[in-house]
Amino acid sequence: MLVNLAAAYDCVRAFSETDQREDLRSIDVPMLIAQGDDDQIVPIADAALKAIELVQDGTLKVYPGAPHGIHGSYREALHKDVLDFIS
């Protein structure tokens, strides 16, 4: 809500116009991908479900009903999943 609009535009442009597939394929450490399945900004089918197929050692956590900002209402579940992942 407090983001600079020019920075937000640049971020969306970079993510939507940059092919990150080779970068994802080159990651050789365990990776946690967390996304809500009701993300209307970056739909899960266009993001996490594709990314998890490209990383070598990925763990996908899907939060049913969660929107784009999972850290808000889903903070406790996300924190637990991050701690579980790193331990």
Jmol script that loads the backbone (N, CA, C; Angstrom):
load data "model"
ATOM      1  N   MET A   1       0.826  -1.196   0.000  1.00  0.00           N
ATOM      2  CA  MET A   1       0.000   0.000   0.000  1.00  0.00           C
ATOM      3  C   MET A   1       0.872   1.263   0.000  1.00  0.00           C
ATOM      4  N   LEU A   2       2.099   1.155   0.463  1.00  0.00           N
ATOM      5  CA  LEU A   2       2.955   2.327   0.566  1.00  0.00           C
ATOM      6  C   LEU A   2       4.066   2.333  -0.474  1.00  0.00           C
ATOM      7  N   VAL A   3       3.960   1.467  -1.462  1.00  0.00           N
ATOM      8  CA  VAL A   3       5.014   1.346  -2.456  1.00  0.00           C
ATOM      9  C   VAL A   3       5.036   2.549  -3.398  1.00  0.00           C
ATOM     10  N   ASN A   4       6.208   2.909  -3.835  1.00  0.00           N
ATOM     11  CA  ASN A   4       6.378   3.931  -4.852  1.00  0.00           C
ATOM     12  C   ASN A   4       5.838   3.368  -6.164  1.00  0.00           C
ATOM     13  N   LEU A   5       4.955   4.087  -6.820  1.00  0.00           N
ATOM     14  CA  LEU A   5       4.305   3.557  -8.018  1.00  0.00           C
ATOM     15  C   LEU A   5       5.282   3.276  -9.151  1.00  0.00           C
ATOM     16  N   ALA A   6       6.284   4.120  -9.311  1.00  0.00           N
ATOM     17  CA  ALA A   6       7.275   3.860 -10.364  1.00  0.00           C
ATOM     18  C   ALA A   6       8.046   2.580 -10.069  1.00  0.00           C
ATOM     19  N   ALA A   7       8.385   2.349  -8.806  1.00  0.00           N
ATOM     20  CA  ALA A   7       9.097   1.125  -8.427  1.00  0.00           C
ATOM     21  C   ALA A   7       8.205  -0.100  -8.632  1.00  0.00           C
ATOM     22  N   ALA A   8       6.930   0.015  -8.292  1.00  0.00           N
ATOM     23  CA  ALA A   8       5.991  -1.096  -8.485  1.00  0.00           C
ATOM     24  C   ALA A   8       5.873  -1.431  -9.969  1.00  0.00           C
ATOM     25  N   TYR A   9       5.765  -0.421 -10.799  1.00  0.00           N
ATOM     26  CA  TYR A   9       5.686  -0.633 -12.244  1.00  0.00           C
ATOM     27  C   TYR A   9       6.942  -1.329 -12.760  1.00  0.00           C
ATOM     28  N   ASP A  10       8.110  -0.840 -12.328  1.00  0.00           N
ATOM     29  CA  ASP A  10       9.372  -1.444 -12.765  1.00  0.00           C
ATOM     30  C   ASP A  10       9.475  -2.895 -12.331  1.00  0.00           C
ATOM     31  N   CYS A  11       8.997  -3.198 -11.136  1.00  0.00           N
ATOM     32  CA  CYS A  11       9.025  -4.570 -10.617  1.00  0.00           C
ATOM     33  C   CYS A  11       8.136  -5.478 -11.465  1.00  0.00           C
ATOM     34  N   VAL A  12       6.907  -5.050 -11.706  1.00  0.00           N
ATOM     35  CA  VAL A  12       5.982  -5.846 -12.514  1.00  0.00           C
ATOM     36  C   VAL A  12       6.544  -6.032 -13.916  1.00  0.00           C
ATOM     37  N   ARG A  13       7.105  -4.986 -14.472  1.00  0.00           N
ATOM     38  CA  ARG A  13       7.677  -5.076 -15.811  1.00  0.00           C
ATOM     39  C   ARG A  13       8.825  -6.086 -15.850  1.00  0.00           C
ATOM     40  N   ALA A  14       9.721  -6.008 -14.863  1.00  0.00           N
ATOM     41  CA  ALA A  14      10.867  -6.922 -14.832  1.00  0.00           C
ATOM     42  C   ALA A  14      10.411  -8.371 -14.689  1.00  0.00           C
ATOM     43  N   PHE A  15       9.464  -8.634 -13.804  1.00  0.00           N
ATOM     44  CA  PHE A  15       9.011 -10.004 -13.605  1.00  0.00           C
ATOM     45  C   PHE A  15       8.221 -10.533 -14.793  1.00  0.00           C
ATOM     46  N   SER A  16       7.470  -9.670 -15.447  1.00  0.00           N
ATOM     47  CA  SER A  16       6.634 -10.144 -16.552  1.00  0.00           C
ATOM     48  C   SER A  16       7.389 -10.242 -17.874  1.00  0.00           C
ATOM     49  N   GLU A  17       8.523  -9.542 -17.992  1.00  0.00           N
ATOM     50  CA  GLU A  17       9.243  -9.534 -19.255  1.00  0.00           C
ATOM     51  C   GLU A  17      10.589 -10.252 -19.213  1.00  0.00           C
ATOM     52  N   THR A  18      10.933 -10.830 -18.061  1.00  0.00           N
ATOM     53  CA  THR A  18      12.216 -11.506 -17.920  1.00  0.00           C
ATOM     54  C   THR A  18      12.005 -13.011 -17.871  1.00  0.00           C
ATOM     55  N   ASP A  19      12.708 -13.722 -18.723  1.00  0.00           N
ATOM     56  CA  ASP A  19      12.645 -15.177 -18.725  1.00  0.00           C
ATOM     57  C   ASP A  19      13.587 -15.691 -17.631  1.00  0.00           C
ATOM     58  N   GLN A  20      13.025 -16.222 -16.575  1.00  0.00           N
ATOM     59  CA  GLN A  20      13.806 -16.670 -15.424  1.00  0.00           C
ATOM     60  C   GLN A  20      13.999 -18.191 -15.389  1.00  0.00           C
ATOM     61  N   ARG A  21      13.621 -18.864 -16.443  1.00  0.00           N
ATOM     62  CA  ARG A  21      13.690 -20.326 -16.425  1.00  0.00           C
ATOM     63  C   ARG A  21      15.102 -20.853 -16.232  1.00  0.00           C
ATOM     64  N   GLU A  22      16.088 -20.321 -16.938  1.00  0.00           N
ATOM     65  CA  GLU A  22      17.464 -20.814 -16.782  1.00  0.00           C
ATOM     66  C   GLU A  22      18.003 -20.516 -15.390  1.00  0.00           C
ATOM     67  N   ASP A  23      17.640 -19.370 -14.834  1.00  0.00           N
ATOM     68  CA  ASP A  23      18.056 -19.051 -13.465  1.00  0.00           C
ATOM     69  C   ASP A  23      17.500 -20.076 -12.489  1.00  0.00           C
ATOM     70  N   LEU A  24      16.225 -20.430 -12.635  1.00  0.00           N
ATOM     71  CA  LEU A  24      15.619 -21.425 -11.743  1.00  0.00           C
ATOM     72  C   LEU A  24      16.282 -22.790 -11.909  1.00  0.00           C
ATOM     73  N   ARG A  25      16.564 -23.172 -13.139  1.00  0.00           N
ATOM     74  CA  ARG A  25      17.215 -24.466 -13.380  1.00  0.00           C
ATOM     75  C   ARG A  25      18.614 -24.528 -12.768  1.00  0.00           C
ATOM     76  N   SER A  26      19.274 -23.383 -12.642  1.00  0.00           N
ATOM     77  CA  SER A  26      20.650 -23.369 -12.145  1.00  0.00           C
ATOM     78  C   SER A  26      20.748 -23.366 -10.616  1.00  0.00           C
ATOM     79  N   ILE A  27      19.649 -23.191  -9.922  1.00  0.00           N
ATOM     80  CA  ILE A  27      19.686 -23.194  -8.451  1.00  0.00           C
ATOM     81  C   ILE A  27      19.978 -24.606  -7.975  1.00  0.00           C
ATOM     82  N   ASP A  28      21.049 -24.763  -7.195  1.00  0.00           N
ATOM     83  CA  ASP A  28      21.460 -26.101  -6.768  1.00  0.00           C
ATOM     84  C   ASP A  28      21.429 -26.275  -5.248  1.00  0.00           C
ATOM     85  N   VAL A  29      20.631 -25.489  -4.592  1.00  0.00           N
ATOM     86  CA  VAL A  29      20.411 -25.630  -3.149  1.00  0.00           C
ATOM     87  C   VAL A  29      18.913 -25.814  -2.927  1.00  0.00           C
ATOM     88  N   PRO A  30      18.537 -26.409  -1.800  1.00  0.00           N
ATOM     89  CA  PRO A  30      17.100 -26.570  -1.528  1.00  0.00           C
ATOM     90  C   PRO A  30      16.377 -25.217  -1.551  1.00  0.00           C
ATOM     91  N   MET A  31      15.176 -25.225  -2.105  1.00  0.00           N
ATOM     92  CA  MET A  31      14.412 -23.989  -2.273  1.00  0.00           C
ATOM     93  C   MET A  31      12.973 -24.207  -1.844  1.00  0.00           C
ATOM     94  N   LEU A  32      12.458 -23.275  -1.069  1.00  0.00           N
ATOM     95  CA  LEU A  32      11.051 -23.294  -0.657  1.00  0.00           C
ATOM     96  C   LEU A  32      10.298 -22.295  -1.513  1.00  0.00           C
ATOM     97  N   ILE A  33       9.239 -22.753  -2.133  1.00  0.00           N
ATOM     98  CA  ILE A  33       8.347 -21.878  -2.895  1.00  0.00           C
ATOM     99  C   ILE A  33       7.008 -21.897  -2.172  1.00  0.00           C
ATOM    100  N   ALA A  34       6.534 -20.722  -1.775  1.00  0.00           N
ATOM    101  CA  ALA A  34       5.277 -20.599  -1.037  1.00  0.00           C
ATOM    102  C   ALA A  34       4.349 -19.662  -1.793  1.00  0.00           C
ATOM    103  N   GLN A  35       3.110 -20.103  -2.010  1.00  0.00           N
ATOM    104  CA  GLN A  35       2.162 -19.260  -2.730  1.00  0.00           C
ATOM    105  C   GLN A  35       0.738 -19.638  -2.365  1.00  0.00           C
ATOM    106  N   GLY A  36      -0.102 -18.624  -2.310  1.00  0.00           N
ATOM    107  CA  GLY A  36      -1.524 -18.849  -2.109  1.00  0.00           C
ATOM    108  C   GLY A  36      -2.181 -19.285  -3.400  1.00  0.00           C
ATOM    109  N   ASP A  37      -3.169 -20.166  -3.290  1.00  0.00           N
ATOM    110  CA  ASP A  37      -3.818 -20.647  -4.513  1.00  0.00           C
ATOM    111  C   ASP A  37      -4.912 -19.711  -5.019  1.00  0.00           C
ATOM    112  N   ASP A  38      -5.147 -18.604  -4.302  1.00  0.00           N
ATOM    113  CA  ASP A  38      -6.111 -17.607  -4.760  1.00  0.00           C
ATOM    114  C   ASP A  38      -5.411 -16.290  -5.088  1.00  0.00           C
ATOM    115  N   ASP A  39      -4.147 -16.373  -5.468  1.00  0.00           N
ATOM    116  CA  ASP A  39      -3.373 -15.191  -5.834  1.00  0.00           C
ATOM    117  C   ASP A  39      -3.905 -14.652  -7.157  1.00  0.00           C
ATOM    118  N   GLN A  40      -4.498 -13.476  -7.126  1.00  0.00           N
ATOM    119  CA  GLN A  40      -5.062 -12.869  -8.329  1.00  0.00           C
ATOM    120  C   GLN A  40      -4.049 -11.987  -9.055  1.00  0.00           C
ATOM    121  N   ILE A  41      -2.944 -11.662  -8.394  1.00  0.00           N
ATOM    122  CA  ILE A  41      -1.926 -10.802  -9.003  1.00  0.00           C
ATOM    123  C   ILE A  41      -0.942 -11.631  -9.815  1.00  0.00           C
ATOM    124  N   VAL A  42      -0.479 -12.726  -9.217  1.00  0.00           N
ATOM    125  CA  VAL A  42       0.417 -13.668  -9.889  1.00  0.00           C
ATOM    126  C   VAL A  42      -0.212 -15.051  -9.720  1.00  0.00           C
ATOM    127  N   PRO A  43      -1.058 -15.462 -10.655  1.00  0.00           N
ATOM    128  CA  PRO A  43      -1.752 -16.744 -10.510  1.00  0.00           C
ATOM    129  C   PRO A  43      -0.783 -17.912 -10.304  1.00  0.00           C
ATOM    130  N   ILE A  44      -1.147 -18.811  -9.412  1.00  0.00           N
ATOM    131  CA  ILE A  44      -0.289 -19.929  -9.042  1.00  0.00           C
ATOM    132  C   ILE A  44       0.092 -20.783 -10.257  1.00  0.00           C
ATOM    133  N   ALA A  45      -0.824 -20.936 -11.202  1.00  0.00           N
ATOM    134  CA  ALA A  45      -0.533 -21.743 -12.394  1.00  0.00           C
ATOM    135  C   ALA A  45       0.561 -21.112 -13.251  1.00  0.00           C
ATOM    136  N   ASP A  46       0.713 -19.804 -13.153  1.00  0.00           N
ATOM    137  CA  ASP A  46       1.724 -19.095 -13.937  1.00  0.00           C
ATOM    138  C   ASP A  46       3.011 -18.860 -13.168  1.00  0.00           C
ATOM    139  N   ALA A  47       3.049 -19.255 -11.914  1.00  0.00           N
ATOM    140  CA  ALA A  47       4.222 -18.947 -11.092  1.00  0.00           C
ATOM    141  C   ALA A  47       4.727 -20.200 -10.383  1.00  0.00           C
ATOM    142  N   ALA A  48       4.235 -20.466  -9.203  1.00  0.00           N
ATOM    143  CA  ALA A  48       4.771 -21.539  -8.359  1.00  0.00           C
ATOM    144  C   ALA A  48       4.691 -22.917  -9.016  1.00  0.00           C
ATOM    145  N   LEU A  49       3.587 -23.204  -9.682  1.00  0.00           N
ATOM    146  CA  LEU A  49       3.448 -24.535 -10.289  1.00  0.00           C
ATOM    147  C   LEU A  49       4.432 -24.754 -11.439  1.00  0.00           C
ATOM    148  N   LYS A  50       4.817 -23.686 -12.094  1.00  0.00           N
ATOM    149  CA  LYS A  50       5.838 -23.802 -13.145  1.00  0.00           C
ATOM    150  C   LYS A  50       7.241 -23.794 -12.541  1.00  0.00           C
ATOM    151  N   ALA A  51       7.456 -22.927 -11.553  1.00  0.00           N
ATOM    152  CA  ALA A  51       8.783 -22.807 -10.942  1.00  0.00           C
ATOM    153  C   ALA A  51       9.219 -24.101 -10.269  1.00  0.00           C
ATOM    154  N   ILE A  52       8.305 -24.779  -9.590  1.00  0.00           N
ATOM    155  CA  ILE A  52       8.671 -25.992  -8.847  1.00  0.00           C
ATOM    156  C   ILE A  52       9.132 -27.093  -9.792  1.00  0.00           C
ATOM    157  N   GLU A  53       8.693 -27.051 -11.026  1.00  0.00           N
ATOM    158  CA  GLU A  53       9.121 -28.036 -12.025  1.00  0.00           C
ATOM    159  C   GLU A  53      10.542 -27.768 -12.513  1.00  0.00           C
ATOM    160  N   LEU A  54      11.027 -26.564 -12.323  1.00  0.00           N
ATOM    161  CA  LEU A  54      12.331 -26.181 -12.862  1.00  0.00           C
ATOM    162  C   LEU A  54      13.476 -26.289 -11.858  1.00  0.00           C
ATOM    163  N   VAL A  55      13.183 -26.161 -10.581  1.00  0.00           N
ATOM    164  CA  VAL A  55      14.257 -26.205  -9.587  1.00  0.00           C
ATOM    165  C   VAL A  55      14.617 -27.655  -9.286  1.00  0.00           C
ATOM    166  N   GLN A  56      15.884 -27.876  -8.943  1.00  0.00           N
ATOM    167  CA  GLN A  56      16.379 -29.231  -8.713  1.00  0.00           C
ATOM    168  C   GLN A  56      15.870 -29.839  -7.413  1.00  0.00           C
ATOM    169  N   ASP A  57      15.816 -29.036  -6.359  1.00  0.00           N
ATOM    170  CA  ASP A  57      15.451 -29.546  -5.040  1.00  0.00           C
ATOM    171  C   ASP A  57      14.465 -28.579  -4.396  1.00  0.00           C
ATOM    172  N   GLY A  58      13.256 -28.566  -4.929  1.00  0.00           N
ATOM    173  CA  GLY A  58      12.260 -27.606  -4.467  1.00  0.00           C
ATOM    174  C   GLY A  58      11.178 -28.226  -3.618  1.00  0.00           C
ATOM    175  N   THR A  59      10.681 -27.427  -2.698  1.00  0.00           N
ATOM    176  CA  THR A  59       9.528 -27.782  -1.879  1.00  0.00           C
ATOM    177  C   THR A  59       8.473 -26.720  -2.123  1.00  0.00           C
ATOM    178  N   LEU A  60       7.277 -27.146  -2.498  1.00  0.00           N
ATOM    179  CA  LEU A  60       6.181 -26.221  -2.763  1.00  0.00           C
ATOM    180  C   LEU A  60       5.181 -26.280  -1.621  1.00  0.00           C
ATOM    181  N   LYS A  61       4.885 -25.131  -1.038  1.00  0.00           N
ATOM    182  CA  LYS A  61       3.844 -25.000  -0.024  1.00  0.00           C
ATOM    183  C   LYS A  61       2.744 -24.132  -0.606  1.00  0.00           C
ATOM    184  N   VAL A  62       1.556 -24.695  -0.728  1.00  0.00           N
ATOM    185  CA  VAL A  62       0.403 -23.970  -1.258  1.00  0.00           C
ATOM    186  C   VAL A  62      -0.539 -23.685  -0.101  1.00  0.00           C
ATOM    187  N   TYR A  63      -0.973 -22.438  -0.016  1.00  0.00           N
ATOM    188  CA  TYR A  63      -1.877 -22.015   1.044  1.00  0.00           C
ATOM    189  C   TYR A  63      -3.274 -21.857   0.455  1.00  0.00           C
ATOM    190  N   PRO A  64      -4.168 -22.821   0.752  1.00  0.00           N
ATOM    191  CA  PRO A  64      -5.523 -22.783   0.194  1.00  0.00           C
ATOM    192  C   PRO A  64      -6.255 -21.498   0.591  1.00  0.00           C
ATOM    193  N   GLY A  65      -6.802 -20.840  -0.418  1.00  0.00           N
ATOM    194  CA  GLY A  65      -7.566 -19.621  -0.199  1.00  0.00           C
ATOM    195  C   GLY A  65      -6.734 -18.374   0.006  1.00  0.00           C
ATOM    196  N   ALA A  66      -5.422 -18.512   0.047  1.00  0.00           N
ATOM    197  CA  ALA A  66      -4.561 -17.366   0.323  1.00  0.00           C
ATOM    198  C   ALA A  66      -4.391 -16.480  -0.911  1.00  0.00           C
ATOM    199  N   PRO A  67      -4.359 -15.166  -0.698  1.00  0.00           N
ATOM    200  CA  PRO A  67      -4.149 -14.224  -1.790  1.00  0.00           C
ATOM    201  C   PRO A  67      -2.665 -14.003  -2.045  1.00  0.00           C
ATOM    202  N   HIS A  68      -2.358 -12.967  -2.785  1.00  0.00           N
ATOM    203  CA  HIS A  68      -0.978 -12.633  -3.123  1.00  0.00           C
ATOM    204  C   HIS A  68      -0.139 -12.350  -1.881  1.00  0.00           C
ATOM    205  N   GLY A  69      -0.645 -11.624  -0.944  1.00  0.00           N
ATOM    206  CA  GLY A  69       0.113 -11.251   0.257  1.00  0.00           C
ATOM    207  C   GLY A  69      -0.015 -12.267   1.365  1.00  0.00           C
ATOM    208  N   ILE A  70       0.577 -13.449   1.197  1.00  0.00           N
ATOM    209  CA  ILE A  70       0.393 -14.512   2.198  1.00  0.00           C
ATOM    210  C   ILE A  70       1.010 -14.169   3.536  1.00  0.00           C
ATOM    211  N   HIS A  71       1.953 -13.259   3.560  1.00  0.00           N
ATOM    212  CA  HIS A  71       2.585 -12.943   4.846  1.00  0.00           C
ATOM    213  C   HIS A  71       1.600 -12.251   5.787  1.00  0.00           C
ATOM    214  N   GLY A  72       0.566 -11.642   5.279  1.00  0.00           N
ATOM    215  CA  GLY A  72      -0.422 -10.967   6.117  1.00  0.00           C
ATOM    216  C   GLY A  72      -1.234 -11.953   6.939  1.00  0.00           C
ATOM    217  N   SER A  73      -2.326 -12.412   6.406  1.00  0.00           N
ATOM    218  CA  SER A  73      -3.243 -13.299   7.127  1.00  0.00           C
ATOM    219  C   SER A  73      -2.689 -14.698   7.351  1.00  0.00           C
ATOM    220  N   TYR A  74      -1.716 -15.091   6.588  1.00  0.00           N
ATOM    221  CA  TYR A  74      -1.171 -16.445   6.669  1.00  0.00           C
ATOM    222  C   TYR A  74       0.213 -16.460   7.306  1.00  0.00           C
ATOM    223  N   ARG A  75       0.540 -15.413   8.038  1.00  0.00           N
ATOM    224  CA  ARG A  75       1.879 -15.238   8.613  1.00  0.00           C
ATOM    225  C   ARG A  75       2.304 -16.408   9.484  1.00  0.00           C
ATOM    226  N   GLU A  76       1.446 -16.867  10.385  1.00  0.00           N
ATOM    227  CA  GLU A  76       1.832 -17.957  11.300  1.00  0.00           C
ATOM    228  C   GLU A  76       2.143 -19.235  10.537  1.00  0.00           C
ATOM    229  N   ALA A  77       1.301 -19.585   9.584  1.00  0.00           N
ATOM    230  CA  ALA A  77       1.536 -20.797   8.790  1.00  0.00           C
ATOM    231  C   ALA A  77       2.814 -20.663   7.967  1.00  0.00           C
ATOM    232  N   LEU A  78       3.024 -19.505   7.393  1.00  0.00           N
ATOM    233  CA  LEU A  78       4.229 -19.278   6.593  1.00  0.00           C
ATOM    234  C   LEU A  78       5.482 -19.367   7.461  1.00  0.00           C
ATOM    235  N   HIS A  79       5.455 -18.734   8.628  1.00  0.00           N
ATOM    236  CA  HIS A  79       6.617 -18.799   9.521  1.00  0.00           C
ATOM    237  C   HIS A  79       6.915 -20.240   9.936  1.00  0.00           C
ATOM    238  N   LYS A  80       5.879 -20.998  10.254  1.00  0.00           N
ATOM    239  CA  LYS A  80       6.068 -22.405  10.631  1.00  0.00           C
ATOM    240  C   LYS A  80       6.679 -23.184   9.470  1.00  0.00           C
ATOM    241  N   ASP A  81       6.166 -22.973   8.264  1.00  0.00           N
ATOM    242  CA  ASP A  81       6.681 -23.700   7.114  1.00  0.00           C
ATOM    243  C   ASP A  81       8.124 -23.329   6.796  1.00  0.00           C
ATOM    244  N   VAL A  82       8.480 -22.066   6.955  1.00  0.00           N
ATOM    245  CA  VAL A  82       9.876 -21.651   6.734  1.00  0.00           C
ATOM    246  C   VAL A  82      10.786 -22.288   7.761  1.00  0.00           C
ATOM    247  N   LEU A  83      10.371 -22.251   9.023  1.00  0.00           N
ATOM    248  CA  LEU A  83      11.193 -22.879  10.070  1.00  0.00           C
ATOM    249  C   LEU A  83      11.329 -24.381   9.866  1.00  0.00           C
ATOM    250  N   ASP A  84      10.239 -25.048   9.488  1.00  0.00           N
ATOM    251  CA  ASP A  84      10.304 -26.483   9.189  1.00  0.00           C
ATOM    252  C   ASP A  84      11.266 -26.749   8.040  1.00  0.00           C
ATOM    253  N   PHE A  85      11.207 -25.892   7.022  1.00  0.00           N
ATOM    254  CA  PHE A  85      12.054 -26.081   5.843  1.00  0.00           C
ATOM    255  C   PHE A  85      13.532 -25.945   6.168  1.00  0.00           C
ATOM    256  N   ILE A  86      13.875 -24.979   6.998  1.00  0.00           N
ATOM    257  CA  ILE A  86      15.304 -24.746   7.266  1.00  0.00           C
ATOM    258  C   ILE A  86      15.864 -25.645   8.356  1.00  0.00           C
ATOM    259  N   SER A  87      14.991 -26.351   9.053  1.00  0.00           N
ATOM    260  CA  SER A  87      15.530 -27.231  10.117  1.00  0.00           C
ATOM    261  C   SER A  87      15.740 -28.646   9.655  1.00  0.00           C
TER     262      SER A  87
END
end "model"
wireframe off; spacefill off
backbone 0.3
color backbone group
